[in-house]
Amino acid sequence: MKYLREEYEEFKRMNNDKVAYYLMDYIKYDGAPDPIKFVNREKTYLGFVAKEEKDHKLHNLLAKDPFNNILRELSSKLPIKRPHEFAIIKYMLKHDHINLNQAAREITKYIENVDMEM
């Protein structure tokens, strides 16, 4: 945990001493640590940040079961390696449900061919 804290603090210095609340913040800097390490330690990146920053607002947000359960489920999929998962998760963030045909359409936005056989 000591090394993770050091990496986190070093990255925070890279980020002008600002807390990076988004994983995308790590893409901006060469030499940034792999944020997945923080996810693996606390089950979610925000969980790690809340603990390190002693951020009570973030702790309260994470205490809400529906939010925390969804965040943990999505975090467990990181890093997303298959474009299929990415396309479907992205779609589901804005919609309540998806059928097989819609999923295929979403996937073809990122890759050319979708094998529909199960």
N, C-alpha and C positions, 0 to 999 in steps of 0.2 A: 504494500500500500504506500510505503514511503516513496518509492520510485514513481508511482502513478501521480502522487501529489506533486512531486518535483516537476514531472512532465507537464502537468496541468498548469502549475504556476509559471513555468517557462513559456508555455503557449500564451497564457494570459498576458505576459509581458510583451510577447510578439504582437498581440492584439491591442496594444496601447493600454494595457491594464484594464481592459473591458472584459466582462464575463461573456463568453461565447455561449449563447443559449441554443444555437443551431449547429447541427453537424456540418452544414454547408460552410460555416465560418472557417473550418479547417482546410478547405480547398484553396483558400486565398493565399496561403503561405507555404513556400517551399520549406521543408524540414519540420513541418507541423507533426505532432504525434498522431498516431492512428487512434481516432476517437473510439473505435470499437473496443479498445482495451478498457476504457471507462465504462462502456456498456456492459462488458463481461463482468466487471467488478460489482456493479450495483444493479444489474438487470436492465437499467435504462440510463441513457446519458443524463437526462434531467435529474434522475435520482442521485447520480454522482455529483452533479453541480450543486444540487440542494444541500447535500451533505458537506461538501467542501466550502461552500459559501455561507453555510448556516442561514440559508434564505427561507424565512418562515412562510412567505407567500407561496413559494415553490413547494415547500413541504405540504402546505394546505391543499394545493392543487393535486399533488400526488396522493394525498389521502383520500381523494374521491375515487371510489372503486371503479366506476365505468371508465373514467379517463385513464387511470393507472393500468387497468387490465388491458385496454386497447394498446396503450403505449408499450407495455411489456410484450404483448403479442407481436407488434410491429418490430420492436427492438430485437426480438429473438430471430427475426428473419434477416438481420443485418450480418454481413453485407449482402445485399441482394445481388445475386450472380446471374439469375436467369431473367431475361427480359419479360417473360410471361408473367412472373410474379409482380414485377414492377408495374407493368401495364394494368394489371387487374387491381392492384392495391391503389394505384393512382386514380383509377376510375371509381373505385368504391369509396374514396374519400369524399366524393361529391354526389354519390348515388346510394340508394338504399339496397338495391339488388342488381344482379347481372345474370344474364342467361348465356348459354354456350356460344350462340351466334354473336352476341355483343362482345363477349370476351375475345373471340377470334378477330373481330373488327378492331378492337383496341390493341391487340397484340400486333396486328399487321401495320400499325402506325410506327412500329419500331423494328420489326423484322419482316422479311419478304414473304416467308412461307409459314403457314400454321398447319400442323398435322392435326386433323380433327378426330382421328381414330383414337379410341380408348382401349 
